[in-house]
Amino acid sequence: MRKIGVLGASALALAAAACTQQPQAMTQAQLVERGSYLVNNIGGCNDCHTPMTPQGPDMQHALQGADLVIQLRPGIDVPWAATAPQIAGGPAGYTDEQFVSFLQNGERPDGTRPRPPMPAFRFNEEDSRAVVAYIKTVPRAQN
Ligand code: HEC
């Protein structure tokens, strides 16, 4: 009996140690910082959703929507969008959860998908949450 008690106690101690070694959940500031990295360094969102200038995207109007300047067109007749909508502050008509889900499966809340050249991103859930947290901090166009 005594021995089982000791073993049980060590198992508990081990479990407790394992718990304290779990990585801490990201703080909101860390989430936003990761989202900024994913949007600005990886996802290329500004290449389409931000007005383009000869010097690059006009970051004074980051993610506020733009006419596409990409000249490359598919050689076959496929649907193709000419403008990228404003997504600063979050795309219009999406809840946060719907935006998180869109970044994981490419489906709008109504089940449709944006036309090319919008890439069909497949972010994992944590990265999707980071992108949403960051984009919500980007100011919408004043109008
Ligand atoms: C190569 C250009 C391109 C890139 C890069 C791009 N987008 Fe898009 N995006 C578009 C276009 C064009 C549309 C509109 C498609 C349409 O009208 O059917 C769109 C649509 C969207 C929509 C749907 C908005 C709505 O009204 O339903 C969201 C959300 C979105 N983009 C987010 C992003 C995010 C976040 C990134 C970066 C991680 C990104 N996009 C990168 C071109 C792009």
Backbone and ligand atoms as CSV (ligand in chain L), in Angstrom:
chain,resi,resn,atom,element,x,y,z
A,1,MET,N,N,0.835,-1.204,0.000
A,1,MET,CA,C,0.000,0.000,0.000
A,1,MET,C,C,0.873,1.258,0.000
A,2,ARG,N,N,1.810,1.256,0.934
A,2,ARG,CA,C,2.699,2.414,1.063
A,2,ARG,C,C,3.441,2.687,-0.249
A,3,LYS,N,N,3.938,1.561,-0.876
A,3,LYS,CA,C,4.721,1.694,-2.099
A,3,LYS,C,C,3.891,2.332,-3.224
A,4,ILE,N,N,2.646,1.854,-3.357
A,4,ILE,CA,C,1.766,2.418,-4.404
A,4,ILE,C,C,1.586,3.923,-4.176
A,5,GLY,N,N,1.445,4.255,-2.878
A,5,GLY,CA,C,1.280,5.670,-2.550
A,5,GLY,C,C,2.464,6.483,-3.039
A,6,VAL,N,N,3.667,5.962,-2.839
A,6,VAL,CA,C,4.873,6.693,-3.247
A,6,VAL,C,C,4.932,6.799,-4.771
A,7,LEU,N,N,4.610,5.659,-5.432
A,7,LEU,CA,C,4.626,5.680,-6.914
A,7,LEU,C,C,3.604,6.685,-7.435
A,8,GLY,N,N,2.432,6.644,-6.820
A,8,GLY,CA,C,1.376,7.573,-7.239
A,8,GLY,C,C,1.841,9.007,-7.082
A,9,ALA,N,N,2.495,9.264,-5.968
A,9,ALA,CA,C,2.964,10.631,-5.703
A,9,ALA,C,C,4.008,11.034,-6.735
A,10,SER,N,N,4.924,10.101,-7.122
A,10,SER,CA,C,5.937,10.496,-8.106
A,10,SER,C,C,5.300,10.707,-9.469
A,11,ALA,N,N,4.285,9.876,-9.788
A,11,ALA,CA,C,3.603,10.065,-11.084
A,11,ALA,C,C,2.959,11.441,-11.124
A,12,LEU,N,N,2.338,11.812,-10.006
A,12,LEU,CA,C,1.712,13.141,-9.936
A,12,LEU,C,C,2.746,14.245,-10.105
A,13,ALA,N,N,3.898,14.054,-9.432
A,13,ALA,CA,C,4.953,15.068,-9.508
A,13,ALA,C,C,5.446,15.194,-10.945
A,14,LEU,N,N,5.605,14.038,-11.643
A,14,LEU,CA,C,6.051,14.061,-13.034
A,14,LEU,C,C,5.030,14.782,-13.913
A,15,ALA,N,N,3.748,14.461,-13.692
A,15,ALA,CA,C,2.695,15.092,-14.483
A,15,ALA,C,C,2.708,16.601,-14.262
A,16,ALA,N,N,2.900,16.994,-13.013
A,16,ALA,CA,C,2.933,18.424,-12.704
A,16,ALA,C,C,4.115,19.085,-13.399
A,17,ALA,N,N,5.281,18.399,-13.420
A,17,ALA,CA,C,6.465,18.955,-14.066
A,17,ALA,C,C,6.204,19.110,-15.561
A,18,ALA,N,N,5.552,18.078,-16.165
A,18,ALA,CA,C,5.263,18.136,-17.601
A,18,ALA,C,C,4.370,19.341,-17.896
A,19,CYS,N,N,3.398,19.593,-17.018
A,19,CYS,CA,C,2.496,20.730,-17.234
A,19,CYS,C,C,3.229,22.054,-17.208
A,20,THR,N,N,4.135,22.204,-16.251
A,20,THR,CA,C,4.815,23.493,-16.151
A,20,THR,C,C,5.766,23.706,-17.332
A,21,GLN,N,N,6.126,22.603,-18.055
A,21,GLN,CA,C,7.012,22.773,-19.203
A,21,GLN,C,C,6.259,23.024,-20.505
A,22,GLN,N,N,4.907,23.018,-20.464
A,22,GLN,CA,C,4.129,23.330,-21.662
A,22,GLN,C,C,4.474,24.747,-22.105
A,23,PRO,N,N,4.570,24.968,-23.453
A,23,PRO,CA,C,4.790,26.343,-23.888
A,23,PRO,C,C,3.600,27.212,-23.486
A,24,GLN,N,N,3.875,28.422,-23.071
A,24,GLN,CA,C,2.809,29.342,-22.689
A,24,GLN,C,C,2.041,29.757,-23.932
A,25,ALA,N,N,0.734,29.961,-23.805
A,25,ALA,CA,C,-0.044,30.492,-24.921
A,25,ALA,C,C,0.495,31.883,-25.240
A,26,MET,N,N,0.433,32.247,-26.523
A,26,MET,CA,C,0.942,33.565,-26.919
A,26,MET,C,C,0.093,34.670,-26.307
A,27,THR,N,N,0.742,35.737,-25.893
A,27,THR,CA,C,-0.015,36.906,-25.449
A,27,THR,C,C,-0.605,37.571,-26.694
A,28,GLN,N,N,-1.549,38.472,-26.497
A,28,GLN,CA,C,-2.168,39.178,-27.628
A,28,GLN,C,C,-1.106,39.923,-28.434
A,29,ALA,N,N,-0.142,40.539,-27.739
A,29,ALA,CA,C,0.904,41.298,-28.449
A,29,ALA,C,C,1.758,40.366,-29.311
A,30,GLN,N,N,2.062,39.179,-28.781
A,30,GLN,CA,C,2.856,38.216,-29.556
A,30,GLN,C,C,2.074,37.699,-30.754
A,31,LEU,N,N,0.752,37.522,-30.553
A,31,LEU,CA,C,-0.110,37.043,-31.632
A,31,LEU,C,C,-0.133,38.073,-32.775
A,32,VAL,N,N,-0.280,39.342,-32.408
A,32,VAL,CA,C,-0.319,40.416,-33.407
A,32,VAL,C,C,1.029,40.510,-34.129
A,33,GLU,N,N,2.125,40.348,-33.391
A,33,GLU,CA,C,3.455,40.423,-33.998
A,33,GLU,C,C,3.652,39.279,-35.001
A,34,ARG,N,N,3.204,38.087,-34.623
A,34,ARG,CA,C,3.317,36.951,-35.551
A,34,ARG,C,C,2.437,37.185,-36.775
A,35,GLY,N,N,1.242,37.727,-36.551
A,35,GLY,CA,C,0.346,38.018,-37.666
A,35,GLY,C,C,0.959,39.035,-38.620
A,36,SER,N,N,1.630,40.032,-38.078
A,36,SER,CA,C,2.294,41.034,-38.912
A,36,SER,C,C,3.363,40.369,-39.773
A,37,TYR,N,N,4.114,39.462,-39.178
A,37,TYR,CA,C,5.145,38.728,-39.923
A,37,TYR,C,C,4.505,37.905,-41.048
A,38,LEU,N,N,3.403,37.207,-40.746
A,38,LEU,CA,C,2.754,36.352,-41.745
A,38,LEU,C,C,2.148,37.178,-42.883
A,39,VAL,N,N,1.555,38.342,-42.536
A,39,VAL,CA,C,0.912,39.182,-43.556
A,39,VAL,C,C,1.960,39.943,-44.371
A,40,ASN,N,N,2.910,40.563,-43.681
A,40,ASN,CA,C,3.835,41.480,-44.361
A,40,ASN,C,C,5.074,40.798,-44.933
A,41,ASN,N,N,5.501,39.679,-44.352
A,41,ASN,CA,C,6.729,39.031,-44.828
A,41,ASN,C,C,6.465,37.753,-45.614
A,42,ILE,N,N,5.339,37.103,-45.379
A,42,ILE,CA,C,5.108,35.776,-45.967
A,42,ILE,C,C,3.932,35.770,-46.943
A,43,GLY,N,N,2.784,36.271,-46.517
A,43,GLY,CA,C,1.551,36.107,-47.291
A,43,GLY,C,C,1.460,36.982,-48.528
A,44,GLY,N,N,2.259,38.073,-48.576
A,44,GLY,CA,C,2.226,38.965,-49.733
A,44,GLY,C,C,0.902,39.693,-49.887
A,45,CYS,N,N,0.110,39.783,-48.814
A,45,CYS,CA,C,-1.223,40.392,-48.902
A,45,CYS,C,C,-1.161,41.822,-49.471
A,46,ASN,N,N,-0.096,42.562,-49.135
A,46,ASN,CA,C,0.007,43.950,-49.605
A,46,ASN,C,C,0.221,44.046,-51.112
A,47,ASP,N,N,0.765,42.994,-51.728
A,47,ASP,CA,C,1.017,43.039,-53.170
A,47,ASP,C,C,-0.276,43.225,-53.950
A,48,CYS,N,N,-1.375,42.812,-53.383
A,48,CYS,CA,C,-2.663,42.924,-54.073
A,48,CYS,C,C,-3.661,43.815,-53.346
A,49,HIS,N,N,-3.699,43.737,-52.015
A,49,HIS,CA,C,-4.749,44.445,-51.265
A,49,HIS,C,C,-4.357,45.877,-50.920
A,50,THR,N,N,-3.131,46.309,-51.266
A,50,THR,CA,C,-2.653,47.657,-50.970
A,50,THR,C,C,-2.332,48.344,-52.300
A,51,PRO,N,N,-2.736,49.623,-52.466
A,51,PRO,CA,C,-2.436,50.307,-53.736
A,51,PRO,C,C,-0.929,50.255,-54.038
A,52,MET,N,N,-0.593,49.941,-55.278
A,52,MET,CA,C,0.817,49.784,-55.665
A,52,MET,C,C,1.365,51.098,-56.209
A,53,THR,N,N,2.623,51.361,-55.900
A,53,THR,CA,C,3.337,52.508,-56.463
A,53,THR,C,C,4.618,51.959,-57.088
A,54,PRO,N,N,5.325,52.771,-57.881
A,54,PRO,CA,C,6.590,52.279,-58.454
A,54,PRO,C,C,7.580,51.859,-57.369
A,55,GLN,N,N,7.414,52.392,-56.158
A,55,GLN,CA,C,8.321,52.038,-55.058
A,55,GLN,C,C,7.817,50.856,-54.236
A,56,GLY,N,N,6.670,50.314,-54.585
A,56,GLY,CA,C,6.113,49.202,-53.819
A,56,GLY,C,C,4.769,49.584,-53.239
A,57,PRO,N,N,4.180,48.693,-52.432
A,57,PRO,CA,C,2.856,48.986,-51.878
A,57,PRO,C,C,2.872,50.262,-51.033
A,58,ASP,N,N,1.807,51.073,-51.171
A,58,ASP,CA,C,1.671,52.317,-50.415
A,58,ASP,C,C,1.157,51.981,-49.011
A,59,MET,N,N,2.101,51.824,-48.081
A,59,MET,CA,C,1.749,51.318,-46.751
A,59,MET,C,C,0.950,52.322,-45.915
A,60,GLN,N,N,0.839,53.589,-46.395
A,60,GLN,CA,C,-0.080,54.528,-45.730
A,60,GLN,C,C,-1.523,54.035,-45.897
A,61,HIS,N,N,-1.750,53.205,-46.917
A,61,HIS,CA,C,-3.092,52.689,-47.196
A,61,HIS,C,C,-3.075,51.164,-47.181
A,62,ALA,N,N,-2.306,50.616,-46.247
A,62,ALA,CA,C,-2.121,49.165,-46.178
A,62,ALA,C,C,-3.450,48.422,-46.098
A,63,LEU,N,N,-3.631,47.458,-46.993
A,63,LEU,CA,C,-4.762,46.515,-46.996
A,63,LEU,C,C,-6.122,47.194,-47.192
A,64,GLN,N,N,-6.089,48.458,-47.690
A,64,GLN,CA,C,-7.354,49.188,-47.848
A,64,GLN,C,C,-8.031,48.921,-49.185
A,65,GLY,N,N,-7.510,47.951,-49.942
A,65,GLY,CA,C,-8.130,47.590,-51.219
A,65,GLY,C,C,-7.429,48.281,-52.376
A,66,ALA,N,N,-7.400,47.631,-53.549
A,66,ALA,CA,C,-6.654,48.190,-54.682
A,66,ALA,C,C,-7.053,47.513,-55.984
A,67,ASP,N,N,-6.849,48.280,-57.086
A,67,ASP,CA,C,-6.905,47.663,-58.409
A,67,ASP,C,C,-5.636,46.838,-58.550
A,68,LEU,N,N,-5.758,45.648,-59.099
A,68,LEU,CA,C,-4.572,44.806,-59.270
A,68,LEU,C,C,-3.690,45.373,-60.371
A,69,VAL,N,N,-2.390,45.378,-60.129
A,69,VAL,CA,C,-1.459,45.849,-61.154
A,69,VAL,C,C,-0.728,44.663,-61.791
A,70,ILE,N,N,-1.055,43.462,-61.331
A,70,ILE,CA,C,-0.413,42.276,-61.890
A,70,ILE,C,C,-0.804,42.145,-63.366
A,71,GLN,N,N,0.186,42.087,-64.249
A,71,GLN,CA,C,-0.080,42.017,-65.683
A,71,GLN,C,C,-0.216,40.576,-66.167
A,72,LEU,N,N,0.329,39.663,-65.383
A,72,LEU,CA,C,0.277,38.259,-65.781
A,72,LEU,C,C,-1.167,37.789,-65.808
A,73,ARG,N,N,-1.593,37.198,-66.904
A,73,ARG,CA,C,-2.937,36.631,-66.979
A,73,ARG,C,C,-2.807,35.171,-67.397
A,74,PRO,N,N,-3.719,34.334,-66.913
A,74,PRO,CA,C,-3.655,32.929,-67.326
A,74,PRO,C,C,-3.850,32.816,-68.835
A,75,GLY,N,N,-3.221,31.819,-69.446
A,75,GLY,CA,C,-3.324,31.606,-70.881
A,75,GLY,C,C,-4.659,31.017,-71.296
A,76,ILE,N,N,-5.419,30.510,-70.340
A,76,ILE,CA,C,-6.743,29.992,-70.653
A,76,ILE,C,C,-7.781,30.869,-69.978
A,77,ASP,N,N,-9.010,30.746,-70.397
A,77,ASP,CA,C,-10.079,31.589,-69.889
A,77,ASP,C,C,-10.549,31.080,-68.526
A,78,VAL,N,N,-10.054,31.669,-67.464
A,78,VAL,CA,C,-10.511,31.309,-66.118
A,78,VAL,C,C,-11.009,32.582,-65.446
A,79,PRO,N,N,-11.879,32.425,-64.454
A,79,PRO,CA,C,-12.330,33.615,-63.722
A,79,PRO,C,C,-11.126,34.354,-63.159
A,80,TRP,N,N,-11.183,35.669,-63.158
A,80,TRP,CA,C,-10.033,36.458,-62.709
A,80,TRP,C,C,-10.548,37.780,-62.172
A,81,ALA,N,N,-10.145,38.154,-60.967
A,81,ALA,CA,C,-10.626,39.406,-60.384
A,81,ALA,C,C,-9.698,40.556,-60.776
A,82,ALA,N,N,-10.260,41.747,-60.929
A,82,ALA,CA,C,-9.475,42.919,-61.314
A,82,ALA,C,C,-9.099,43.770,-60.110
A,83,THR,N,N,-9.827,43.601,-59.010
A,83,THR,CA,C,-9.531,44.393,-57.815
A,83,THR,C,C,-9.498,43.488,-56.593
A,84,ALA,N,N,-8.737,43.904,-55.598
A,84,ALA,CA,C,-8.695,43.200,-54.315
A,84,ALA,C,C,-9.381,44.090,-53.286
A,85,PRO,N,N,-10.359,43.556,-52.553
A,85,PRO,CA,C,-11.138,44.400,-51.646
A,85,PRO,C,C,-10.337,44.837,-50.412
A,86,GLN,N,N,-10.882,45.847,-49.742
A,86,GLN,CA,C,-10.294,46.255,-48.462
A,86,GLN,C,C,-10.433,45.111,-47.448
A,87,ILE,N,N,-9.341,44.783,-46.779
A,87,ILE,CA,C,-9.409,43.811,-45.682
A,87,ILE,C,C,-8.866,44.413,-44.382
A,88,ALA,N,N,-8.378,45.672,-44.443
A,88,ALA,CA,C,-7.909,46.359,-43.231
A,88,ALA,C,C,-9.027,46.348,-42.196
A,89,GLY,N,N,-8.707,46.012,-40.965
A,89,GLY,CA,C,-9.715,45.940,-39.907
A,89,GLY,C,C,-10.539,44.662,-39.952
A,90,GLY,N,N,-10.325,43.851,-41.007
A,90,GLY,CA,C,-11.099,42.615,-41.198
A,90,GLY,C,C,-12.013,42.778,-42.403
A,91,PRO,N,N,-12.170,41.729,-43.224
A,91,PRO,CA,C,-13.030,41.838,-44.400
A,91,PRO,C,C,-14.480,42.098,-43.997
A,92,ALA,N,N,-15.189,42.893,-44.823
A,92,ALA,CA,C,-16.572,43.276,-44.526
A,92,ALA,C,C,-17.462,42.044,-44.436
A,93,GLY,N,N,-18.282,41.994,-43.380
A,93,GLY,CA,C,-19.278,40.936,-43.268
A,93,GLY,C,C,-18.781,39.640,-42.668
A,94,TYR,N,N,-17.519,39.603,-42.214
A,94,TYR,CA,C,-16.996,38.393,-41.573
A,94,TYR,C,C,-16.932,38.607,-40.064
A,95,THR,N,N,-17.318,37.589,-39.286
A,95,THR,CA,C,-16.960,37.598,-37.871
A,95,THR,C,C,-15.498,37.161,-37.781
A,96,ASP,N,N,-14.888,37.351,-36.624
A,96,ASP,CA,C,-13.500,36.911,-36.442
A,96,ASP,C,C,-13.374,35.418,-36.737
A,97,GLU,N,N,-14.329,34.637,-36.233
A,97,GLU,CA,C,-14.267,33.181,-36.420
A,97,GLU,C,C,-14.398,32.823,-37.891
A,98,GLN,N,N,-15.239,33.556,-38.629
A,98,GLN,CA,C,-15.391,33.285,-40.069
A,98,GLN,C,C,-14.107,33.623,-40.825
A,99,PHE,N,N,-13.414,34.684,-40.395
A,99,PHE,CA,C,-12.150,35.062,-41.038
A,99,PHE,C,C,-11.074,34.000,-40.726
A,100,VAL,N,N,-11.041,33.528,-39.492
A,100,VAL,CA,C,-10.099,32.462,-39.109
A,100,VAL,C,C,-10.339,31.237,-39.984
A,101,SER,N,N,-11.590,30.875,-40.156
A,101,SER,CA,C,-11.946,29.700,-40.945
A,101,SER,C,C,-11.588,29.912,-42.429
A,102,PHE,N,N,-11.845,31.115,-42.958
A,102,PHE,CA,C,-11.504,31.439,-44.358
A,102,PHE,C,C,-10.015,31.219,-44.627
A,103,LEU,N,N,-9.176,31.630,-43.687
A,103,LEU,CA,C,-7.725,31.509,-43.892
A,103,LEU,C,C,-7.271,30.051,-43.859
A,104,GLN,N,N,-8.109,29.179,-43.288
A,104,GLN,CA,C,-7.755,27.759,-43.219
A,104,GLN,C,C,-8.306,26.958,-44.397
A,105,ASN,N,N,-9.471,27.391,-44.945
A,105,ASN,CA,C,-10.077,26.570,-46.010
A,105,ASN,C,C,-10.442,27.344,-47.271
A,106,GLY,N,N,-10.231,28.671,-47.272
A,106,GLY,CA,C,-10.472,29.460,-48.486
A,106,GLY,C,C,-11.930,29.738,-48.793
A,107,GLU,N,N,-12.823,29.374,-47.873
A,107,GLU,CA,C,-14.255,29.599,-48.128
A,107,GLU,C,C,-14.767,30.832,-47.412
A,108,ARG,N,N,-15.478,31.688,-48.163
A,108,ARG,CA,C,-16.149,32.832,-47.547
A,108,ARG,C,C,-17.279,32.319,-46.653
A,109,PRO,N,N,-17.823,33.204,-45.804
A,109,PRO,CA,C,-18.926,32.776,-44.933
A,109,PRO,C,C,-20.099,32.197,-45.725
A,110,ASP,N,N,-20.330,32.668,-46.955
A,110,ASP,CA,C,-21.468,32.137,-47.744
A,110,ASP,C,C,-21.089,30.894,-48.550
A,111,GLY,N,N,-19.871,30.374,-48.349
A,111,GLY,CA,C,-19.465,29.132,-49.002
A,111,GLY,C,C,-18.790,29.322,-50.358
A,112,THR,N,N,-18.814,30.559,-50.911
A,112,THR,CA,C,-18.125,30.802,-52.183
A,112,THR,C,C,-16.634,31.019,-51.924
A,113,ARG,N,N,-15.867,31.030,-52.996
A,113,ARG,CA,C,-14.417,31.274,-52.889
A,113,ARG,C,C,-14.048,32.474,-53.734
A,114,PRO,N,N,-13.113,33.309,-53.256
A,114,PRO,CA,C,-12.656,34.418,-54.092
A,114,PRO,C,C,-11.994,33.884,-55.367
A,115,ARG,N,N,-12.104,34.675,-56.447
A,115,ARG,CA,C,-11.471,34.272,-57.710
A,115,ARG,C,C,-9.963,34.464,-57.642
A,116,PRO,N,N,-9.229,33.781,-58.492
A,116,PRO,CA,C,-7.812,34.071,-58.650
A,116,PRO,C,C,-7.667,35.544,-59.088
A,117,PRO,N,N,-6.551,36.216,-58.799
A,117,PRO,CA,C,-5.336,35.607,-58.258
A,117,PRO,C,C,-5.273,35.520,-56.740
A,118,MET,N,N,-6.398,35.654,-56.008
A,118,MET,CA,C,-6.349,35.441,-54.554
A,118,MET,C,C,-5.879,34.008,-54.310
A,119,PRO,N,N,-4.722,33.873,-53.623
A,119,PRO,CA,C,-4.241,32.509,-53.360
A,119,PRO,C,C,-5.162,31.779,-52.379
A,120,ALA,N,N,-5.283,30.474,-52.528
A,120,ALA,CA,C,-6.076,29.666,-51.596
A,120,ALA,C,C,-5.174,29.292,-50.423
A,121,PHE,N,N,-5.086,30.188,-49.461
A,121,PHE,CA,C,-4.205,29.936,-48.310
A,121,PHE,C,C,-4.738,28.794,-47.461
A,122,ARG,N,N,-3.829,28.056,-46.854
A,122,ARG,CA,C,-4.176,26.985,-45.918
A,122,ARG,C,C,-3.349,27.172,-44.650
A,123,PHE,N,N,-3.555,28.327,-43.990
A,123,PHE,CA,C,-2.854,28.555,-42.726
A,123,PHE,C,C,-3.356,27.549,-41.693
A,124,ASN,N,N,-2.510,27.194,-40.723
A,124,ASN,CA,C,-3.030,26.381,-39.622
A,124,ASN,C,C,-3.817,27.306,-38.679
A,125,GLU,N,N,-4.498,26.720,-37.708
A,125,GLU,CA,C,-5.403,27.533,-36.894
A,125,GLU,C,C,-4.664,28.630,-36.130
A,126,GLU,N,N,-3.514,28.286,-35.564
A,126,GLU,CA,C,-2.776,29.281,-34.769
A,126,GLU,C,C,-2.338,30.458,-35.644
A,127,ASP,N,N,-1.829,30.154,-36.837
A,127,ASP,CA,C,-1.393,31.225,-37.735
A,127,ASP,C,C,-2.595,32.035,-38.228
A,128,SER,N,N,-3.716,31.362,-38.478
A,128,SER,CA,C,-4.928,32.086,-38.893
A,128,SER,C,C,-5.336,33.082,-37.817
A,129,ARG,N,N,-5.285,32.646,-36.572
A,129,ARG,CA,C,-5.661,33.544,-35.468
A,129,ARG,C,C,-4.695,34.721,-35.385
A,130,ALA,N,N,-3.419,34.473,-35.665
A,130,ALA,CA,C,-2.425,35.550,-35.640
A,130,ALA,C,C,-2.700,36.551,-36.760
A,131,VAL,N,N,-2.993,36.045,-37.966
A,131,VAL,CA,C,-3.274,36.937,-39.110
A,131,VAL,C,C,-4.503,37.801,-38.804
A,132,VAL,N,N,-5.549,37.175,-38.249
A,132,VAL,CA,C,-6.766,37.921,-37.933
A,132,VAL,C,C,-6.480,38.971,-36.853
A,133,ALA,N,N,-5.742,38.579,-35.813
A,133,ALA,CA,C,-5.424,39.528,-34.730
A,133,ALA,C,C,-4.670,40.730,-35.294
A,134,TYR,N,N,-3.729,40.478,-36.226
A,134,TYR,CA,C,-2.962,41.589,-36.793
A,134,TYR,C,C,-3.827,42.458,-37.702
A,135,ILE,N,N,-4.557,41.822,-38.634
A,135,ILE,CA,C,-5.320,42.602,-39.619
A,135,ILE,C,C,-6.360,43.481,-38.925
A,136,LYS,N,N,-6.879,43.022,-37.781
A,136,LYS,CA,C,-7.839,43.848,-37.037
A,136,LYS,C,C,-7.211,45.138,-36.502
A,137,THR,N,N,-5.868,45.153,-36.379
A,137,THR,CA,C,-5.196,46.369,-35.888
A,137,THR,C,C,-4.888,47.340,-37.029
A,138,VAL,N,N,-5.056,46.906,-38.296
A,138,VAL,CA,C,-4.715,47.772,-39.436
A,138,VAL,C,C,-5.896,48.705,-39.706
A,139,PRO,N,N,-5.646,50.041,-39.702
A,139,PRO,CA,C,-6.763,50.982,-39.838
A,139,PRO,C,C,-7.471,50.902,-41.188
A,140,ARG,N,N,-8.794,50.972,-41.146
A,140,ARG,CA,C,-9.593,50.986,-42.372
A,140,ARG,C,C,-9.485,52.350,-43.038
A,141,ALA,N,N,-9.791,52.382,-44.351
A,141,ALA,CA,C,-9.783,53.655,-45.099
A,141,ALA,C,C,-10.820,54.596,-44.483
A,142,GLN,N,N,-10.459,55.886,-44.407
A,142,GLN,CA,C,-11.417,56.901,-43.937
A,142,GLN,C,C,-12.286,57.298,-45.107
A,143,ASN,N,N,-13.561,56.954,-45.082
A,143,ASN,CA,C,-14.445,57.533,-46.106
A,143,ASN,C,C,-15.905,57.314,-45.753
L,1,HEC,C1,C,-2.020,37.817,-55.799
L,1,HEC,C2,C,-2.975,38.756,-55.232
L,1,HEC,C3,C,-3.483,38.522,-53.810
L,1,HEC,C4,C,-2.770,38.195,-52.685
L,1,HEC,C5,C,-1.282,37.943,-52.565
L,1,HEC,C6,C,-3.729,38.146,-51.603
L,1,HEC,N1,N,-4.982,38.424,-52.060
L,1,HEC,FE1,FE,-6.704,38.347,-50.983
L,1,HEC,N2,N,-7.795,38.713,-52.669
L,1,HEC,C7,C,-7.248,39.017,-53.900
L,1,HEC,C8,C,-8.344,39.274,-54.838
L,1,HEC,C9,C,-8.171,39.666,-56.300
L,1,HEC,C10,C,-9.539,39.095,-54.129
L,1,HEC,C11,C,-10.960,39.277,-54.666
L,1,HEC,C12,C,-11.384,38.036,-55.419
L,1,HEC,C13,C,-12.752,38.186,-56.035
L,1,HEC,O1,O,-13.259,39.309,-56.167
L,1,HEC,O2,O,-13.345,37.147,-56.414
L,1,HEC,C14,C,-9.146,38.733,-52.766
L,1,HEC,C15,C,-10.042,38.430,-51.754
L,1,HEC,C16,C,-9.688,38.247,-50.432
L,1,HEC,C17,C,-10.620,38.039,-49.359
L,1,HEC,C18,C,-12.136,37.899,-49.510
L,1,HEC,C19,C,-12.805,39.187,-49.182
L,1,HEC,C20,C,-14.315,39.111,-49.307
L,1,HEC,O3,O,-14.894,40.171,-49.527
L,1,HEC,O4,O,-14.906,38.026,-49.174
L,1,HEC,C21,C,-9.901,37.994,-48.202
L,1,HEC,C22,C,-10.447,37.824,-46.798
L,1,HEC,C23,C,-8.515,38.137,-48.560
L,1,HEC,N3,N,-8.420,38.276,-49.923
L,1,HEC,C24,C,-7.469,38.128,-47.653
L,1,HEC,C25,C,-6.126,38.044,-48.024
L,1,HEC,C26,C,-5.054,37.895,-47.082
L,1,HEC,C27,C,-5.197,37.855,-45.573
L,1,HEC,C28,C,-3.902,37.797,-47.815
L,1,HEC,C29,C,-2.500,37.540,-47.327
L,1,HEC,C30,C,-2.325,36.479,-46.341
L,1,HEC,C31,C,-4.283,37.923,-49.223
L,1,HEC,N4,N,-5.635,38.086,-49.298
L,1,HEC,C32,C,-3.394,37.870,-50.281
L,1,HEC,C33,C,-5.928,39.047,-54.239
L,1,HEC,C34,C,-4.877,38.675,-53.409
